[in-house]
């Protein structure tokens, strides 16, 4: 009975790597806050670190370990605390000190030693049911959603009337609808006959006045509910896309009530970035620069609007009110570098957007077009109420800046690029926001907190204890029934769990309570493989084979049975992962990894150990 040296080397390497990469699980995370800029162009550097720590010292809040993390352009300040209470107090103090240009988010900081982190070793991520995480509640601005839809309908109604050559004097927003103004009653009648066919989601009421004939068009109650549901569902889809872009495992994104969305993020290392990305209503508007674009007077002529250039680096820009294309038409966005090594974003529009862009640029070659970045924000200020108590008041506002303007050299289509961005980080963030989809309406954070494990600490302890008890009972059974071979099987079981933890940590997979059930099942299946092998060895010994020959026959003849049983279980686990959600995926992941690792430990690892004990010498009896 001889084992090739390369098998010993493979087993030793796998065992060593698994031990190293499972060690981070011995070091628990601790409460922390993470501070980053409200946008990618605002750095969180050493000066921000000094301001934050000074605010904590003045407030008398204890902390330990404050540092600037990340590479240039994506820095973040991390401050560690001993308790969750100190963490929340520290967040409030830092947020007041730094203002609205910075985001101070709750986080859990790893305590993994530097030498392990340098090797890329990380602990397993735990799901919300085991570790808890960060909880955000966002509220959709329904008034703004209706206003945006009204703007779209105004343009559509004007286009339809012009297309049919029907005279009108004005179409303006009013309340929850529009006011259409006509010169004569006949014009009004003709327009209503058309619109009632094209736009049946409105109710119509006539109103005569000295200045003209009016048709008051209002959304029906059914249409208002539809718009509300669309805004929330579209934002829900967009938030899910943004969470996927962030790479958060086992996240929860769901609707709550009529206009709120709950986001729960377990195991996220950059909650400040998550908070900045999730709530941003980033949209683009492509507009023509006004021909008489002198903005020195600060007054916009009729039909134009004046907007500042980003960061105040240039004079304000005078733009036409008419929008060529908005961010809703963007179907793809990737950040890269142009021929001068400057950051850019490559934009892809849908078919309708490409057509609108082509029509606008075909007749305006030689003129300038600008990209307007529109963002809904929220700022916090302190006011004194009637009782003399200082309270925080949140204010919503919209910020619009021109981020780029360039001369149109030729007709554009569905593919073009945006340049003039400050940094690769800003380009990457803009591409992420556009790629994940536009929000149908602005959203604002109404609640942020850390949440404890959803199943309760008692249930968590029961889950962990069940794993330990199950492992102990299996170990005792194996030692009693198979003696030395039972000890070998137990060693293989330990390495099986070690490999599973190392692989899950390396993959970034989240462990949930159903995942613990998968580990328990894996332990049982791994032992089952060893039982098949050992019983086959016993059978061969009863048939009169020598110990060495019985070992060889036991492993070789049991291999096919073990492979078949594990392969069928693996297929089921893959199907569960493909069609399951949430807890079922967690169970399928641990089961799949456990099956593959148990095949290695139960067959290869145990055989190597058996060969070390019984190989290369004369054996008359096996302890089995």
NULOTOR-295735 format. One record per residue (C-alpha): residue number from 1; residue in one letter; x, y, z. Coordinates in nm, 2 decimals. Each point is the difference from the previous one (the first is absolute). Example, Ala and Ser with C-alpha at 12.3 -4.5 7.8 and 13.67 -1.06 7.14 Angstrom:
<sevexs>
> 1, a, 1.23, -0.45, 0.78
> 2, s, 0.14, 0.34, -0.07
</sevexs>
This chain:
<sevexs>
> 1, x, 0.00, 0.00, 0.00
> 2, x, 0.18, 0.31, -0.13
> 3, x, -0.11, 0.36, -0.03
> 4, x, 0.18, 0.23, -0.25
> 5, x, 0.19, 0.29, 0.16
> 6, x, -0.20, 0.25, -0.20
> 7, x, -0.32, -0.11, 0.18
> 8, x, 0.16, 0.08, 0.34
> 9, x, 0.11, 0.34, -0.14
> 10, x, -0.35, 0.08, -0.12
> 11, x, -0.17, -0.10, 0.33
> 12, x, 0.26, 0.19, 0.20
> 13, x, -0.05, 0.32, -0.21
> 14, x, -0.38, -0.02, 0.01
> 15, x, 0.01, -0.05, 0.38
> 16, x, 0.24, 0.29, 0.05
> 17, x, -0.19, 0.24, -0.22
> 18, x, -0.33, -0.10, 0.16
> 19, x, 0.13, 0.06, 0.35
> 20, x, 0.14, 0.34, -0.09
> 21, x, -0.31, 0.12, -0.18
> 22, x, -0.24, -0.12, 0.27
> 23, x, 0.19, 0.17, 0.28
> 24, x, -0.16, 0.34, -0.05
> 25, x, -0.33, -0.15, 0.13
> 26, x, 0.16, 0.00, 0.34
> 27, x, 0.01, 0.38, 0.00
> 28, x, -0.34, 0.17, 0.05
> 29, x, -0.09, 0.33, -0.16
> 30, x, -0.05, 0.31, 0.21
> 31, x, -0.22, 0.31, -0.02
> 32, x, 0.13, 0.29, -0.21
> 33, x, -0.11, 0.30, -0.21
> 34, x, 0.12, 0.06, -0.35
> 35, x, 0.03, 0.35, -0.14
> 36, x, 0.02, 0.08, -0.37
> 37, x, -0.08, 0.29, -0.23
> 38, x, -0.36, 0.05, -0.11
> 39, x, 0.12, -0.04, -0.35
> 40, x, 0.30, -0.17, -0.16
> 41, x, 0.17, 0.34, -0.06
> 42, x, 0.01, 0.09, 0.38
> 43, x, 0.30, -0.17, 0.17
> 44, x, -0.01, -0.14, 0.35
> 45, x, 0.37, 0.06, 0.08
> 46, x, 0.21, 0.07, 0.31
> 47, x, -0.15, 0.34, 0.06
> 48, x, -0.35, -0.16, 0.02
> 49, x, 0.14, -0.26, 0.24
> 50, x, 0.14, 0.28, 0.23
> 51, x, -0.34, 0.18, -0.01
> 52, x, -0.19, -0.32, 0.09
> 53, x, 0.23, -0.11, 0.28
> 54, x, 0.00, 0.36, 0.14
> 55, x, -0.38, -0.01, 0.01
> 56, x, -0.01, -0.33, 0.18
> 57, x, 0.26, 0.13, 0.26
> 58, x, -0.20, 0.31, 0.06
> 59, x, -0.32, -0.20, 0.04
> 60, x, 0.17, -0.24, 0.24
> 61, x, -0.07, -0.31, -0.20
> 62, x, 0.27, -0.27, 0.04
> 63, x, 0.14, -0.15, -0.32
> 64, x, 0.30, -0.20, -0.11
> 65, x, 0.17, -0.05, -0.33
> 66, x, -0.07, 0.28, -0.24
> 67, x, 0.15, -0.02, -0.35
> 68, x, -0.04, 0.10, -0.37
> 69, x, -0.06, -0.30, -0.22
> 70, x, -0.01, -0.06, -0.37
> 71, x, 0.19, 0.12, -0.30
> 72, x, 0.02, 0.36, -0.13
> 73, x, -0.33, 0.11, -0.13
> 74, x, -0.19, -0.25, 0.21
> 75, x, 0.12, 0.08, 0.35
> 76, x, -0.22, -0.06, 0.31
> 77, x, 0.05, 0.08, 0.36
> 78, x, -0.06, -0.30, 0.24
> 79, x, -0.04, 0.06, 0.38
> 80, x, -0.05, -0.30, 0.23
> 81, x, -0.20, -0.02, 0.33
> 82, x, -0.04, -0.25, 0.28
> 83, x, -0.38, 0.00, 0.02
> 84, x, -0.30, 0.05, -0.24
> 85, x, -0.11, 0.29, 0.23
> 86, x, 0.33, 0.19, -0.04
> 87, x, -0.02, -0.07, -0.38
> 88, x, -0.35, 0.17, -0.03
> 89, x, 0.11, 0.30, 0.21
> 90, x, 0.32, 0.03, -0.20
> 91, x, -0.19, 0.00, -0.33
> 92, x, -0.22, 0.29, 0.12
> 93, x, 0.30, 0.20, 0.12
> 94, x, 0.20, -0.05, -0.32
> 95, x, -0.30, 0.08, -0.22
> 96, x, -0.06, 0.33, 0.18
> 97, x, 0.37, 0.09, -0.02
> 98, x, 0.05, -0.08, -0.37
> 99, x, -0.33, 0.12, -0.15
> 100, x, -0.19, -0.12, -0.31
> 101, x, 0.31, -0.04, -0.22
> 102, x, 0.09, -0.32, 0.18
> 103, x, -0.18, -0.32, 0.08
> 104, x, 0.05, -0.16, 0.34
> 105, x, -0.13, -0.36, -0.02
> 106, x, -0.02, -0.28, 0.25
> 107, x, 0.22, -0.29, -0.07
> 108, x, 0.16, -0.31, 0.14
> 109, x, 0.38, 0.00, -0.02
> 110, x, 0.21, -0.31, -0.03
> 111, x, 0.26, -0.09, 0.27
> 112, x, 0.19, -0.24, -0.22
> 113, x, 0.38, 0.02, 0.05
> 114, x, 0.19, 0.19, -0.26
> 115, x, 0.21, -0.30, -0.11
> 116, x, -0.32, -0.19, -0.08
> 117, x, -0.16, 0.29, -0.17
> 118, x, 0.32, 0.04, -0.21
> 119, x, -0.06, -0.36, -0.12
> 120, x, -0.36, 0.09, -0.11
> 121, x, -0.15, -0.21, 0.28
> 122, x, -0.34, 0.12, 0.13
> 123, x, -0.26, -0.14, 0.23
> 124, x, -0.33, -0.14, -0.12
> 125, x, -0.27, 0.25, -0.05
> 126, x, -0.30, -0.06, 0.22
> 127, x, -0.36, 0.05, -0.11
> 128, x, -0.24, 0.23, 0.18
> 129, x, -0.14, -0.29, 0.20
> 130, x, 0.34, -0.07, 0.15
> 131, x, 0.18, 0.33, 0.03
> 132, x, -0.25, 0.27, -0.08
> 133, x, 0.12, 0.29, -0.21
> 134, x, -0.09, 0.35, -0.12
> 135, x, -0.36, 0.10, -0.05
> 136, x, -0.11, 0.29, -0.23
> 137, x, -0.35, 0.12, -0.05
> 138, x, -0.05, 0.23, -0.30
> 139, x, -0.31, 0.20, -0.09
> 140, x, -0.10, 0.07, -0.36
> 141, x, -0.09, 0.37, -0.07
> 142, x, -0.34, -0.06, -0.17
> 143, x, -0.06, 0.37, -0.06
> 144, x, 0.32, 0.01, -0.21
> 145, x, -0.09, -0.32, -0.18
> 146, x, -0.33, 0.16, -0.11
> 147, x, 0.17, 0.32, -0.10
> 148, x, 0.25, -0.19, -0.22
> 149, x, -0.28, -0.19, -0.17
> 150, x, -0.19, 0.32, -0.06
> 151, x, 0.31, 0.15, -0.17
> 152, x, 0.01, -0.31, -0.23
> 153, x, -0.37, 0.02, -0.08
> 154, x, 0.02, 0.37, -0.08
> 155, x, 0.26, -0.07, -0.27
> 156, x, -0.20, -0.30, -0.13
> 157, x, -0.32, 0.20, -0.02
> 158, x, 0.17, 0.29, -0.18
> 159, x, 0.16, -0.24, -0.25
> 160, x, -0.32, -0.18, -0.07
> 161, x, -0.19, 0.32, -0.06
> 162, x, 0.27, 0.13, -0.23
> 163, x, 0.01, -0.33, -0.19
> 164, x, -0.37, 0.02, -0.07
> 165, x, 0.03, 0.38, -0.08
> 166, x, -0.25, 0.10, 0.27
> 167, x, 0.02, 0.36, 0.13
> 168, x, 0.06, 0.06, 0.37
> 169, x, 0.14, 0.30, 0.19
> 170, x, 0.16, -0.17, 0.31
> 171, x, 0.03, -0.33, 0.19
> 172, x, 0.09, 0.05, 0.37
> 173, x, 0.02, -0.21, 0.31
> 174, x, -0.27, 0.06, 0.27
> 175, x, -0.07, -0.20, 0.31
> 176, x, -0.02, -0.37, -0.09
> 177, x, -0.04, 0.07, -0.37
> 178, x, 0.03, 0.26, -0.27
> 179, x, -0.17, 0.31, -0.13
> 180, x, -0.04, 0.02, -0.38
> 181, x, -0.07, 0.35, -0.14
> 182, x, -0.16, 0.05, -0.35
> 183, x, -0.10, 0.30, -0.21
> 184, x, -0.35, -0.13, -0.09
> 185, x, -0.24, -0.26, 0.13
> 186, x, 0.03, -0.19, -0.33
> 187, x, 0.38, -0.04, 0.05
> 188, x, -0.07, -0.13, 0.35
> 189, x, -0.26, -0.25, -0.13
> 190, x, 0.24, -0.13, -0.27
> 191, x, 0.28, -0.04, 0.25
> 192, x, -0.22, -0.18, 0.26
> 193, x, -0.12, -0.24, -0.26
> 194, x, 0.36, -0.09, -0.08
> 195, x, 0.13, -0.01, 0.36
> 196, x, -0.29, -0.22, 0.13
> 197, x, 0.11, -0.27, -0.25
> 198, x, 0.37, 0.04, 0.05
> 199, x, 0.00, 0.07, 0.38
> 200, x, -0.29, -0.19, 0.16
> 201, x, 0.15, 0.02, 0.34
> 202, x, -0.12, 0.36, 0.05
> 203, x, -0.33, 0.16, 0.09
> 204, x, -0.10, 0.32, -0.18
> 205, x, -0.19, 0.31, 0.12
> 206, x, -0.07, 0.31, -0.20
> 207, x, 0.05, 0.35, 0.13
> 208, x, -0.06, 0.33, -0.19
> 209, x, 0.17, 0.33, 0.09
> 210, x, 0.05, 0.34, -0.16
> 211, x, 0.36, -0.09, -0.09
> 212, x, -0.10, -0.32, -0.18
> 213, x, -0.16, -0.34, -0.01
> 214, x, 0.15, -0.25, 0.25
> 215, x, -0.01, -0.38, 0.04
> 216, x, 0.10, -0.12, 0.35
> 217, x, 0.15, -0.34, -0.04
> 218, x, 0.05, -0.21, 0.32
> 219, x, 0.14, -0.34, 0.08
> 220, x, -0.27, -0.25, 0.09
> 221, x, 0.03, -0.16, 0.35
> 222, x, 0.10, -0.33, -0.16
> 223, x, 0.28, 0.17, -0.20
> 224, x, 0.13, 0.17, 0.32
> 225, x, 0.02, -0.33, 0.17
> 226, x, 0.17, -0.15, -0.30
> 227, x, 0.26, 0.28, 0.00
> 228, x, 0.06, -0.04, 0.37
> 229, x, 0.05, -0.38, -0.04
> 230, x, 0.22, 0.05, -0.30
> 231, x, 0.23, 0.25, 0.19
> 232, x, 0.04, -0.23, 0.30
> 233, x, 0.05, -0.32, -0.21
> 234, x, 0.24, 0.17, -0.24
> 235, x, 0.20, 0.13, 0.29
> 236, x, -0.01, -0.35, 0.16
> 237, x, 0.15, -0.15, -0.32
> 238, x, 0.26, 0.27, -0.02
> 239, x, 0.10, -0.04, 0.37
> 240, x, 0.03, -0.38, -0.06
> 241, x, 0.23, 0.06, -0.30
> 242, x, 0.21, 0.24, 0.20
> 243, x, 0.03, -0.25, 0.29
> 244, x, 0.11, -0.26, -0.26
> 245, x, 0.26, 0.24, -0.14
> 246, x, 0.13, 0.04, 0.36
> 247, x, 0.04, -0.37, 0.03
> 248, x, -0.19, -0.05, 0.32
> 249, x, -0.09, -0.36, 0.08
> 250, x, -0.33, -0.10, 0.17
> 251, x, -0.14, 0.35, -0.02
> 252, x, -0.37, 0.09, 0.06
> 253, x, -0.17, 0.26, -0.22
> 254, x, -0.37, 0.02, 0.04
> 255, x, -0.30, 0.24, -0.01
> 256, x, -0.16, 0.12, 0.32
> 257, x, -0.33, 0.18, -0.01
> 258, x, -0.10, 0.23, -0.29
> 259, x, 0.32, 0.20, -0.05
> 260, x, 0.29, -0.15, 0.20
> 261, x, 0.27, -0.25, -0.08
> 262, x, 0.20, -0.19, 0.26
> 263, x, 0.36, -0.10, -0.07
> 264, x, 0.19, -0.24, 0.23
> 265, x, 0.37, -0.06, -0.07
> 266, x, 0.19, -0.27, 0.19
> 267, x, 0.37, -0.03, 0.00
> 268, x, 0.07, 0.32, -0.20
> 269, x, 0.34, 0.15, 0.05
> 270, x, -0.07, 0.34, -0.16
> 271, x, -0.34, 0.11, 0.13
> 272, x, 0.09, 0.36, -0.06
> 273, x, 0.03, -0.07, -0.38
> 274, x, -0.33, -0.20, 0.02
> 275, x, -0.18, 0.29, 0.16
> 276, x, 0.13, 0.24, -0.26
> 277, x, -0.08, -0.22, -0.29
> 278, x, -0.34, -0.13, 0.10
> 279, x, -0.17, 0.33, 0.06
> 280, x, 0.14, 0.20, -0.28
> 281, x, -0.24, 0.10, -0.27
> 282, x, 0.25, 0.06, -0.27
> 283, x, -0.13, 0.09, -0.34
> 284, x, 0.14, 0.17, -0.31
> 285, x, -0.16, 0.25, -0.22
> 286, x, 0.15, 0.08, -0.34
> 287, x, -0.08, 0.35, -0.11
> 288, x, 0.11, 0.25, -0.26
> 289, x, 0.20, 0.30, 0.12
> 290, x, -0.19, 0.32, -0.07
> 291, x, 0.14, 0.18, -0.31
> 292, x, 0.03, 0.32, 0.18
> 293, x, 0.17, -0.16, 0.29
> 294, x, 0.13, 0.30, 0.18
> 295, x, -0.09, -0.07, 0.37
> 296, x, 0.19, 0.29, 0.15
> 297, x, -0.33, 0.19, 0.09
> 298, x, -0.12, -0.30, 0.21
> 299, x, -0.35, 0.03, -0.16
> 300, x, -0.13, -0.28, -0.23
> 301, x, -0.20, 0.12, -0.31
> 302, x, -0.33, -0.16, -0.07
> 303, x, 0.03, -0.36, -0.11
> 304, x, 0.34, -0.05, 0.17
> 305, x, 0.13, -0.09, 0.34
> 306, x, 0.33, 0.09, 0.18
> 307, x, 0.19, -0.28, 0.17
> 308, x, 0.34, 0.01, 0.18
> 309, x, 0.30, -0.20, -0.14
> 310, x, 0.10, -0.27, 0.24
> 311, x, 0.22, 0.10, 0.30
> 312, x, -0.02, 0.36, -0.12
> 313, x, 0.30, -0.05, -0.23
> 314, x, -0.16, 0.20, -0.28
> 315, x, -0.26, 0.26, -0.06
> 316, x, -0.37, -0.11, 0.02
> 317, x, -0.14, -0.14, -0.33
> 318, x, -0.32, 0.11, -0.17
> 319, x, -0.20, -0.30, -0.13
> 320, x, -0.32, -0.03, -0.20
> 321, x, -0.29, -0.13, 0.21
> 322, x, -0.08, -0.28, -0.25
> 323, x, 0.16, -0.33, 0.09
> 324, x, 0.14, -0.21, -0.29
> 325, x, 0.04, -0.32, 0.20
> 326, x, -0.02, -0.09, 0.37
> 327, x, 0.17, -0.28, 0.20
> 328, x, -0.31, -0.21, -0.03
> 329, x, 0.12, -0.09, -0.36
> 330, x, 0.34, -0.13, 0.12
> 331, x, 0.03, -0.37, -0.03
> 332, x, 0.37, -0.04, 0.05
> 333, x, 0.29, 0.19, 0.16
> 334, x, 0.36, -0.09, 0.05
> 335, x, 0.29, 0.21, 0.14
> 336, x, 0.34, 0.00, -0.18
> 337, x, 0.26, 0.24, -0.12
> 338, x, 0.03, 0.21, -0.32
> 339, x, 0.30, 0.04, -0.23
> 340, x, 0.14, 0.27, 0.24
> 341, x, -0.03, -0.24, 0.30
> 342, x, -0.28, 0.20, 0.15
> 343, x, -0.31, -0.17, 0.15
> 344, x, -0.31, -0.04, -0.21
> 345, x, -0.33, -0.18, 0.00
> 346, x, -0.12, -0.19, -0.31
> 347, x, -0.38, 0.04, -0.04
> 348, x, -0.24, -0.23, -0.18
> 349, x, -0.36, 0.12, -0.07
> 350, x, -0.30, -0.20, -0.09
> 351, x, -0.16, 0.02, -0.34
> 352, x, -0.22, 0.29, 0.08
> 353, x, 0.28, 0.19, 0.17
> 354, x, 0.23, -0.05, -0.29
> 355, x, -0.26, 0.13, -0.24
> 356, x, -0.06, 0.31, 0.21
> 357, x, 0.38, 0.07, 0.03
> 358, x, 0.05, -0.05, -0.38
> 359, x, -0.29, 0.24, -0.08
> 360, x, 0.13, 0.27, 0.24
> 361, x, 0.37, -0.02, -0.11
> 362, x, -0.06, -0.03, -0.37
> 363, x, -0.12, 0.35, -0.03
> 364, x, 0.24, 0.15, 0.26
> 365, x, 0.35, -0.09, -0.12
> 366, x, 0.24, 0.26, 0.12
> 367, x, -0.21, 0.10, 0.30
> 368, x, 0.07, -0.09, 0.36
> 369, x, -0.19, -0.27, 0.19
> 370, x, 0.02, -0.03, 0.38
> 371, x, -0.05, -0.29, 0.25
> 372, x, -0.20, 0.11, 0.30
> 373, x, 0.04, -0.22, 0.31
> 374, x, -0.32, 0.00, 0.21
> 375, x, 0.01, -0.13, 0.36
> 376, x, -0.25, 0.01, 0.28
> 377, x, 0.16, 0.04, 0.34
> 378, x, -0.08, 0.04, 0.36
> 379, x, 0.17, 0.23, 0.25
> 380, x, -0.02, 0.01, 0.38
> 381, x, -0.01, 0.32, 0.21
> 382, x, -0.05, 0.06, 0.36
> 383, x, -0.29, 0.22, 0.12
> 384, x, -0.13, 0.09, 0.35
> 385, x, -0.36, -0.10, 0.06
> 386, x, -0.26, 0.17, 0.22
> 387, x, 0.13, -0.17, 0.31
> 388, x, 0.36, 0.12, -0.06
> 389, x, 0.12, -0.34, -0.10
> 390, x, 0.24, -0.03, -0.30
> 391, x, -0.14, -0.25, -0.26
> 392, x, 0.12, -0.11, -0.34
> 393, x, -0.22, 0.09, -0.30
> 394, x, 0.05, -0.16, -0.34
> 395, x, -0.06, 0.20, -0.31
> 396, x, -0.03, -0.14, -0.35
> 397, x, 0.14, 0.19, -0.30
> 398, x, 0.11, -0.05, -0.36
> 399, x, 0.35, 0.08, -0.12
> 400, x, 0.07, 0.04, -0.37
> 401, x, 0.35, 0.05, -0.14
> 402, x, 0.14, 0.01, -0.35
> 403, x, 0.27, -0.27, -0.01
> 404, x, 0.09, 0.02, -0.37
> 405, x, -0.05, 0.21, -0.31
> 406, x, 0.15, -0.06, -0.34
> 407, x, -0.05, 0.11, -0.36
> 408, x, -0.19, -0.25, -0.21
> 409, x, 0.24, -0.11, -0.28
> 410, x, -0.25, -0.23, -0.17
> 411, x, -0.33, -0.17, 0.04
> 412, x, -0.01, -0.22, 0.31
> 413, x, -0.20, -0.32, 0.05
> 414, x, -0.04, -0.26, 0.27
> 415, x, 0.37, -0.02, 0.09
> 416, x, 0.20, 0.29, 0.13
> 417, x, 0.22, 0.11, 0.30
> 418, x, 0.00, 0.25, 0.28
> 419, x, 0.34, 0.16, 0.10
> 420, x, 0.10, 0.27, 0.23
> 421, x, -0.02, -0.21, 0.32
> 422, x, 0.23, 0.08, 0.29
> 423, x, 0.12, -0.36, 0.08
> 424, x, -0.03, -0.36, -0.09
> 425, x, -0.20, -0.05, 0.32
> 426, x, -0.26, 0.26, -0.11
> 427, x, -0.02, -0.16, -0.34
> 428, x, -0.05, -0.35, 0.15
> 429, x, -0.27, 0.13, 0.24
> 430, x, -0.19, 0.18, -0.28
> 431, x, 0.02, -0.31, -0.22
> 432, x, -0.13, -0.22, 0.29
> 433, x, -0.30, 0.23, 0.07
> 434, x, -0.10, 0.02, -0.37
> 435, x, 0.06, -0.37, -0.06
> 436, x, -0.21, -0.11, 0.30
> 437, x, -0.29, 0.20, -0.14
> 438, x, -0.16, 0.34, 0.07
> 439, x, -0.22, 0.05, 0.30
> 440, x, -0.35, 0.08, -0.09
> 441, x, -0.01, 0.26, 0.28
> 442, x, 0.24, 0.13, 0.27
> 443, x, 0.03, -0.20, 0.32
> 444, x, 0.11, 0.12, 0.34
> 445, x, 0.13, -0.19, 0.30
> 446, x, -0.25, 0.01, 0.29
> 447, x, 0.17, -0.26, 0.21
> 448, x, 0.34, -0.16, 0.05
> 449, x, 0.10, -0.24, 0.27
> 450, x, 0.19, -0.32, 0.07
> 451, x, -0.22, -0.30, 0.05
> 452, x, 0.05, -0.30, 0.22
> 453, x, -0.03, -0.36, -0.13
> 454, x, -0.36, -0.04, -0.11
> 455, x, -0.03, -0.35, 0.15
> 456, x, 0.11, 0.10, 0.35
> 457, x, 0.32, -0.09, 0.17
> 458, x, -0.16, -0.31, 0.17
> 459, x, -0.09, -0.15, -0.34
> 460, x, 0.35, 0.08, -0.13
> 461, x, 0.16, -0.18, 0.29
> 462, x, -0.23, -0.30, -0.05
> 463, x, 0.11, -0.02, -0.37
> 464, x, 0.37, 0.01, 0.09
> 465, x, -0.05, -0.24, 0.29
> 466, x, -0.18, -0.24, -0.22
> 467, x, 0.30, 0.00, -0.24
> 468, x, 0.24, -0.07, 0.29
> 469, x, -0.22, -0.27, 0.16
> 470, x, -0.05, -0.17, -0.34
> 471, x, 0.37, 0.01, -0.06
> 472, x, 0.08, -0.14, 0.34
> 473, x, -0.25, -0.28, -0.02
> 474, x, 0.12, -0.10, -0.35
> 475, x, 0.36, 0.01, 0.13
> 476, x, -0.08, -0.22, 0.30
> 477, x, -0.19, -0.25, -0.22
> 478, x, 0.29, -0.02, -0.24
> 479, x, 0.26, -0.06, 0.27
> 480, x, -0.21, -0.27, 0.17
> 481, x, -0.09, -0.19, -0.31
> 482, x, 0.32, 0.04, -0.21
> 483, x, 0.28, 0.07, 0.26
> 484, x, 0.31, 0.14, -0.17
> 485, x, -0.18, 0.03, -0.33
> 486, x, -0.27, 0.20, 0.18
> 487, x, 0.26, 0.24, 0.13
> 488, x, 0.12, 0.05, -0.36
> 489, x, -0.35, 0.07, -0.11
> 490, x, -0.04, 0.26, 0.27
> 491, x, 0.32, 0.17, -0.11
> 492, x, -0.14, 0.01, -0.35
> 493, x, -0.32, 0.15, 0.13
> 494, x, 0.19, 0.28, 0.17
> 495, x, 0.18, 0.08, -0.32
> 496, x, -0.33, -0.02, -0.20
> 497, x, -0.15, 0.27, 0.21
> 498, x, 0.33, 0.20, -0.01
> 499, x, 0.00, -0.02, -0.38
> 500, x, -0.37, 0.10, -0.02
> 501, x, 0.06, 0.31, 0.22
> 502, x, 0.31, 0.10, -0.20
> 503, x, -0.18, -0.03, -0.34
> 504, x, -0.30, 0.19, 0.12
> 505, x, 0.22, 0.28, 0.14
> 506, x, 0.19, 0.02, -0.33
> 507, x, -0.32, 0.00, -0.21
> 508, x, -0.17, 0.26, 0.22
> 509, x, -0.30, -0.22, 0.05
> 510, x, -0.22, 0.08, 0.29
> 511, x, -0.07, -0.26, 0.27
> 512, x, -0.36, -0.01, 0.12
> 513, x, -0.19, -0.23, 0.24
> 514, x, -0.11, -0.23, -0.29
> 515, x, 0.37, 0.00, -0.10
> 516, x, 0.09, -0.15, 0.34
> 517, x, -0.26, -0.27, -0.08
> 518, x, 0.19, -0.06, -0.32
> 519, x, 0.33, -0.04, 0.20
> 520, x, -0.17, -0.25, 0.24
> 521, x, -0.12, -0.20, -0.30
> 522, x, 0.34, 0.02, -0.16
> 523, x, 0.16, -0.15, 0.32
> 524, x, -0.25, -0.29, -0.02
> 525, x, 0.07, -0.06, -0.36
> 526, x, 0.38, 0.01, 0.04
> 527, x, -0.03, -0.27, 0.28
> 528, x, -0.23, -0.20, -0.22
> 529, x, 0.28, -0.02, -0.26
> 530, x, 0.25, -0.12, 0.26
> 531, x, -0.26, -0.26, 0.13
> 532, x, -0.03, -0.14, -0.35
> 533, x, 0.37, -0.03, -0.03
> 534, x, 0.06, -0.15, 0.34
> 535, x, -0.28, -0.26, -0.03
> 536, x, 0.14, -0.10, -0.34
> 537, x, 0.35, -0.05, 0.16
> 538, x, -0.16, -0.21, 0.28
> 539, x, -0.18, -0.21, -0.27
> 540, x, 0.33, -0.06, -0.19
> 541, x, 0.17, -0.10, 0.33
> 542, x, -0.27, -0.26, 0.06
> 543, x, 0.06, -0.13, -0.34
> 544, x, 0.35, -0.08, 0.10
> 545, x, 0.19, 0.29, -0.17
> 546, x, 0.32, 0.13, 0.17
> 547, x, -0.04, 0.34, 0.18
> 548, x, 0.19, 0.19, -0.27
> 549, x, -0.21, -0.16, -0.28
> 550, x, -0.32, 0.06, 0.20
> 551, x, 0.08, 0.37, 0.02
> 552, x, 0.06, 0.03, -0.37
> 553, x, -0.31, -0.19, -0.09
> 554, x, -0.22, 0.19, 0.25
> 555, x, 0.10, 0.34, -0.14
> 556, x, -0.01, -0.10, -0.37
> 557, x, -0.33, -0.19, 0.01
> 558, x, -0.19, 0.26, 0.22
> 559, x, 0.11, 0.29, -0.22
> 560, x, -0.27, -0.05, -0.27
> 561, x, -0.28, -0.02, 0.25
> 562, x, 0.13, 0.31, 0.19
> 563, x, 0.03, 0.19, -0.33
> 564, x, -0.35, -0.08, -0.12
> 565, x, -0.17, 0.09, 0.33
> 566, x, 0.19, 0.33, 0.03
> 567, x, -0.05, 0.09, -0.36
> 568, x, -0.38, -0.03, 0.02
> 569, x, 0.00, 0.21, 0.32
> 570, x, 0.22, 0.26, -0.17
> 571, x, -0.24, 0.02, -0.30
> 572, x, -0.29, 0.07, 0.24
> 573, x, 0.20, 0.26, 0.19
> 574, x, 0.08, 0.18, -0.33
> 575, x, -0.37, 0.00, -0.10
> 576, x, -0.09, 0.14, 0.35
> 577, x, 0.25, 0.28, -0.06
> 578, x, -0.13, 0.07, -0.35
> 579, x, -0.37, 0.03, 0.08
> 580, x, 0.01, 0.08, 0.38
> 581, x, 0.02, 0.33, 0.17
> 582, x, 0.13, 0.13, 0.33
> 583, x, 0.03, -0.28, 0.27
> 584, x, -0.02, -0.28, -0.26
> 585, x, 0.30, 0.14, -0.19
> 586, x, 0.19, 0.02, 0.32
> 587, x, -0.07, -0.37, 0.07
> 588, x, 0.09, -0.09, -0.36
> 589, x, 0.33, 0.18, 0.01
> 590, x, 0.13, -0.17, 0.32
> 591, x, -0.13, -0.34, -0.12
> 592, x, 0.17, 0.03, -0.34
> 593, x, 0.34, 0.11, 0.15
> 594, x, -0.04, -0.27, 0.27
> 595, x, -0.06, -0.28, -0.25
> 596, x, 0.31, 0.09, -0.20
> 597, x, 0.22, 0.04, 0.30
> 598, x, -0.13, -0.32, 0.16
> 599, x, 0.09, -0.19, -0.32
> 600, x, 0.36, 0.11, 0.05
> 601, x, 0.02, -0.05, 0.38
> 602, x, -0.19, -0.33, 0.02
> 603, x, 0.19, -0.17, -0.28
> 604, x, 0.33, 0.16, -0.07
> 605, x, 0.09, 0.15, 0.34
> 606, x, -0.10, -0.31, 0.20
> 607, x, 0.19, -0.23, -0.24
> 608, x, 0.31, 0.20, 0.03
> 609, x, -0.02, -0.02, 0.38
> 610, x, -0.07, -0.37, -0.01
> 611, x, 0.30, -0.05, -0.22
> 612, x, 0.22, 0.20, 0.24
> 613, x, -0.11, -0.23, 0.28
> 614, x, -0.01, -0.34, -0.17
> 615, x, 0.19, 0.04, -0.32
> 616, x, 0.36, -0.11, -0.05
> 617, x, 0.00, -0.26, 0.28
> 618, x, -0.14, -0.35, 0.07
> 619, x, -0.34, 0.01, 0.16
> 620, x, -0.18, -0.30, 0.13
> 621, x, -0.31, 0.17, 0.15
> 622, x, -0.19, 0.33, -0.05
> 623, x, -0.16, 0.21, 0.27
> 624, x, -0.34, 0.03, -0.17
</sevexs>
